[in-house]
Amino acid sequence: MQIQPFSASDYIRQHIRTVPDWPAPGVQFRDITPLLQNPRVFRVLVDAFVHRYMQPEKHPDVVAGLDARGFILGSVVAYELNVGFVPIRKKGKLPFHTVAETYELEYGSATVEVHTDAVQSGQRVLLIDDLIATGGTMMAGKKLLEKVGATVTEGAAIVDLVDLGGSRRLRECGLELFTLVEFGSD
């Protein structure tokens, strides 16, 4: 009997729930909440990111998470890496001086903000979210962090919805990406 090597990506993929026709007919929503509910799966998920970013050449000074599911993963990864965490919030949610970045959505636009003192000039930042769809939110987060003097070393997400083209657009704009699971139009 041959033992198959453990694949964190395959294991995580098995625990992502697909909800058909939500929030609109024809949409296959990729729900990450089952990854968070099971402590073993959550540990494998977190460890997959932590082991990558423990490497000296990948180790960030700060982890930034995008509102709101990027907070869940980003804060735990930051804790495990022994670095600070920066929340990038939707407009109007941060109490101190902020800078903002507006980006286009499929049907309109949205704005995200970060505190002006969230990072120090030159700090290396890992930018995390739950998934990459069109790439707009992650690109806005990258631009915000650069406005306050940071260098975004990599964008990371659990899921890449490749058919929506966001990861391709982000890479074309010079952002290195790391994702664990890809979903196409299946």
SEKE-640194 format. One record per residue (C-alpha): z, x, y; residue in three letters. Coordinates in pm, whole numbers, m for minus. Layout:
N
<c3:Z; c1:X; c2:Y; rest:Ala>
...
***
This chain:
186
<c3:0; c1:0; c2:0; rest:Met>
<c3:m105; c1:140; c2:336; rest:Gln>
<c3:128; c1:79; c2:629; rest:Ile>
<c3:m46; c1:m19; c2:951; rest:Gln>
<c3:76; c1:157; c2:1267; rest:Pro>
<c3:264; c1:m62; c2:1510; rest:Phe>
<c3:60; c1:m172; c2:1811; rest:Ser>
<c3:265; c1:m292; c2:2106; rest:Ala>
<c3:m46; c1:m452; c2:2259; rest:Ser>
<c3:m123; c1:m652; c2:1944; rest:Asp>
<c3:241; c1:m756; c2:1908; rest:Tyr>
<c3:259; c1:m869; c2:2271; rest:Ile>
<c3:m74; c1:m1054; c2:2246; rest:Arg>
<c3:61; c1:m1253; c2:1949; rest:Gln>
<c3:343; c1:m1382; c2:2170; rest:His>
<c3:137; c1:m1494; c2:2472; rest:Ile>
<c3:93; c1:m1869; c2:2466; rest:Arg>
<c3:m241; c1:m2020; c2:2562; rest:Thr>
<c3:m212; c1:m2358; c2:2735; rest:Val>
<c3:m552; c1:m2533; c2:2743; rest:Pro>
<c3:m665; c1:m2729; c2:3048; rest:Asp>
<c3:m381; c1:m2616; c2:3275; rest:Trp>
<c3:m362; c1:m2628; c2:3573; rest:Pro>
<c3:m715; c1:m2776; c2:3563; rest:Ala>
<c3:m962; c1:m2886; c2:3296; rest:Pro>
<c3:m1138; c1:m2594; c2:3133; rest:Gly>
<c3:m873; c1:m2336; c2:3226; rest:Val>
<c3:m707; c1:m2144; c2:2942; rest:Gln>
<c3:m370; c1:m2057; c2:3100; rest:Phe>
<c3:m211; c1:m1742; c2:2955; rest:Arg>
<c3:164; c1:m1809; c2:2955; rest:Asp>
<c3:386; c1:m1499; c2:2941; rest:Ile>
<c3:718; c1:m1687; c2:2924; rest:Thr>
<c3:742; c1:m1648; c2:2542; rest:Pro>
<c3:743; c1:m1270; c2:2599; rest:Leu>
<c3:1058; c1:m1308; c2:2807; rest:Leu>
<c3:1239; c1:m1555; c2:2580; rest:Gln>
<c3:1254; c1:m1338; c2:2270; rest:Asn>
<c3:1474; c1:m1030; c2:2322; rest:Pro>
<c3:1280; c1:m815; c2:2074; rest:Arg>
<c3:944; c1:m902; c2:2229; rest:Val>
<c3:1082; c1:m848; c2:2580; rest:Phe>
<c3:1212; c1:m502; c2:2475; rest:Arg>
<c3:873; c1:m405; c2:2330; rest:Val>
<c3:704; c1:m525; c2:2650; rest:Leu>
<c3:935; c1:m331; c2:2881; rest:Val>
<c3:926; c1:m20; c2:2662; rest:Asp>
<c3:545; c1:m15; c2:2663; rest:Ala>
<c3:554; c1:28; c2:3042; rest:Phe>
<c3:861; c1:251; c2:3058; rest:Val>
<c3:725; c1:500; c2:2804; rest:His>
<c3:400; c1:529; c2:3000; rest:Arg>
<c3:573; c1:586; c2:3333; rest:Tyr>
<c3:840; c1:824; c2:3201; rest:Met>
<c3:568; c1:1088; c2:3179; rest:Gln>
<c3:620; c1:1328; c2:3472; rest:Pro>
<c3:261; c1:1290; c2:3597; rest:Glu>
<c3:292; c1:908; c2:3595; rest:Lys>
<c3:655; c1:874; c2:3708; rest:His>
<c3:677; c1:677; c2:4035; rest:Pro>
<c3:929; c1:714; c2:4314; rest:Asp>
<c3:944; c1:334; c2:4349; rest:Val>
<c3:824; c1:28; c2:4158; rest:Val>
<c3:687; c1:m266; c2:4359; rest:Ala>
<c3:655; c1:m610; c2:4205; rest:Gly>
<c3:432; c1:m893; c2:4322; rest:Leu>
<c3:580; c1:m1239; c2:4383; rest:Asp>
<c3:701; c1:m1383; c2:4156; rest:Ala>
<c3:644; c1:m1285; c2:3792; rest:Arg>
<c3:591; c1:m922; c2:3892; rest:Gly>
<c3:959; c1:m923; c2:3995; rest:Phe>
<c3:1069; c1:m989; c2:3636; rest:Ile>
<c3:892; c1:m696; c2:3480; rest:Leu>
<c3:895; c1:m465; c2:3783; rest:Gly>
<c3:1269; c1:m474; c2:3840; rest:Ser>
<c3:1349; c1:m400; c2:3476; rest:Val>
<c3:1095; c1:m116; c2:3462; rest:Val>
<c3:1238; c1:29; c2:3785; rest:Ala>
<c3:1590; c1:11; c2:3641; rest:Tyr>
<c3:1482; c1:186; c2:3320; rest:Glu>
<c3:1298; c1:456; c2:3518; rest:Leu>
<c3:1598; c1:501; c2:3749; rest:Asn>
<c3:1396; c1:431; c2:4064; rest:Val>
<c3:1417; c1:167; c2:4334; rest:Gly>
<c3:1242; c1:m170; c2:4331; rest:Phe>
<c3:1046; c1:m328; c2:4618; rest:Val>
<c3:961; c1:m699; c2:4620; rest:Pro>
<c3:629; c1:m803; c2:4771; rest:Ile>
<c3:686; c1:m1165; c2:4869; rest:Arg>
<c3:489; c1:m1464; c2:4980; rest:Lys>
<c3:480; c1:m1508; c2:5358; rest:Lys>
<c3:806; c1:m1621; c2:5516; rest:Gly>
<c3:1039; c1:m1521; c2:5233; rest:Lys>
<c3:1165; c1:m1184; c2:5359; rest:Leu>
<c3:1439; c1:m1179; c2:5625; rest:Pro>
<c3:1376; c1:m845; c2:5799; rest:Phe>
<c3:1080; c1:m691; c2:5985; rest:His>
<c3:766; c1:m721; c2:5774; rest:Thr>
<c3:399; c1:m634; c2:5757; rest:Val>
<c3:158; c1:m886; c2:5612; rest:Ala>
<c3:m172; c1:m890; c2:5427; rest:Glu>
<c3:m386; c1:m1201; c2:5383; rest:Thr>
<c3:m626; c1:m1232; c2:5092; rest:Tyr>
<c3:m871; c1:m1487; c2:4961; rest:Glu>
<c3:m801; c1:m1720; c2:4673; rest:Leu>
<c3:m1047; c1:m1934; c2:4483; rest:Glu>
<c3:m973; c1:m2227; c2:4717; rest:Tyr>
<c3:m832; c1:m2085; c2:5040; rest:Gly>
<c3:m615; c1:m1787; c2:5126; rest:Ser>
<c3:m261; c1:m1657; c2:5087; rest:Ala>
<c3:m46; c1:m1399; c2:5261; rest:Thr>
<c3:206; c1:m1155; c2:5117; rest:Val>
<c3:459; c1:m943; c2:5302; rest:Glu>
<c3:680; c1:m641; c2:5253; rest:Val>
<c3:965; c1:m506; c2:5463; rest:His>
<c3:857; c1:m231; c2:5701; rest:Thr>
<c3:1128; c1:m4; c2:5559; rest:Asp>
<c3:1058; c1:m82; c2:5192; rest:Ala>
<c3:928; c1:266; c2:5114; rest:Val>
<c3:930; c1:606; c2:5275; rest:Gln>
<c3:607; c1:768; c2:5385; rest:Ser>
<c3:442; c1:950; c2:5097; rest:Gly>
<c3:636; c1:785; c2:4817; rest:Gln>
<c3:447; c1:727; c2:4494; rest:Arg>
<c3:454; c1:358; c2:4403; rest:Val>
<c3:376; c1:178; c2:4080; rest:Leu>
<c3:255; c1:m178; c2:4159; rest:Leu>
<c3:329; c1:m437; c2:3888; rest:Ile>
<c3:231; c1:m799; c2:3828; rest:Asp>
<c3:212; c1:m1022; c2:3521; rest:Asp>
<c3:m166; c1:m1049; c2:3514; rest:Leu>
<c3:m486; c1:m957; c2:3689; rest:Ile>
<c3:m725; c1:m1245; c2:3753; rest:Ala>
<c3:m947; c1:m1202; c2:4061; rest:Thr>
<c3:m748; c1:m897; c2:4177; rest:Gly>
<c3:m673; c1:m1039; c2:4523; rest:Gly>
<c3:m295; c1:m1031; c2:4499; rest:Thr>
<c3:m280; c1:m678; c2:4363; rest:Met>
<c3:m528; c1:m552; c2:4624; rest:Met>
<c3:m320; c1:m714; c2:4900; rest:Ala>
<c3:m8; c1:m547; c2:4759; rest:Gly>
<c3:m182; c1:m210; c2:4753; rest:Lys>
<c3:m295; c1:m249; c2:5115; rest:Lys>
<c3:55; c1:m352; c2:5224; rest:Leu>
<c3:217; c1:m51; c2:5062; rest:Leu>
<c3:m39; c1:179; c2:5219; rest:Glu>
<c3:31; c1:22; c2:5562; rest:Lys>
<c3:393; c1:134; c2:5531; rest:Val>
<c3:296; c1:485; c2:5420; rest:Gly>
<c3:315; c1:473; c2:5041; rest:Ala>
<c3:64; c1:597; c2:4786; rest:Thr>
<c3:m4; c1:344; c2:4511; rest:Val>
<c3:m53; c1:560; c2:4203; rest:Thr>
<c3:m140; c1:280; c2:3963; rest:Glu>
<c3:m151; c1:m95; c2:3924; rest:Gly>
<c3:m3; c1:m236; c2:3604; rest:Ala>
<c3:m4; c1:m577; c2:3442; rest:Ala>
<c3:63; c1:m736; c2:3108; rest:Ile>
<c3:m266; c1:m929; c2:3097; rest:Val>
<c3:m616; c1:m860; c2:3226; rest:Asp>
<c3:m837; c1:m1170; c2:3250; rest:Leu>
<c3:m1151; c1:m959; c2:3234; rest:Val>
<c3:m1403; c1:m1240; c2:3285; rest:Asp>
<c3:m1265; c1:m1307; c2:3634; rest:Leu>
<c3:m1362; c1:m954; c2:3742; rest:Gly>
<c3:m1042; c1:m855; c2:3918; rest:Gly>
<c3:m979; c1:m537; c2:3724; rest:Ser>
<c3:m1337; c1:m422; c2:3783; rest:Arg>
<c3:m1305; c1:m490; c2:4158; rest:Arg>
<c3:m971; c1:m309; c2:4178; rest:Leu>
<c3:m1108; c1:m4; c2:3997; rest:Arg>
<c3:m1414; c1:m4; c2:4225; rest:Glu>
<c3:m1172; c1:14; c2:4519; rest:Cys>
<c3:m1007; c1:321; c2:4367; rest:Gly>
<c3:m697; c1:169; c2:4206; rest:Leu>
<c3:m616; c1:301; c2:3861; rest:Glu>
<c3:m504; c1:20; c2:3629; rest:Leu>
<c3:m298; c1:m9; c2:3314; rest:Phe>
<c3:m285; c1:m336; c2:3122; rest:Thr>
<c3:m157; c1:m415; c2:2775; rest:Leu>
<c3:m368; c1:m715; c2:2674; rest:Val>
<c3:m717; c1:m834; c2:2765; rest:Glu>
<c3:m840; c1:m1190; c2:2740; rest:Phe>
<c3:m1202; c1:m1288; c2:2778; rest:Gly>
<c3:m1349; c1:m1634; c2:2768; rest:Ser>
<c3:m1205; c1:m1703; c2:2422; rest:Asp>
***
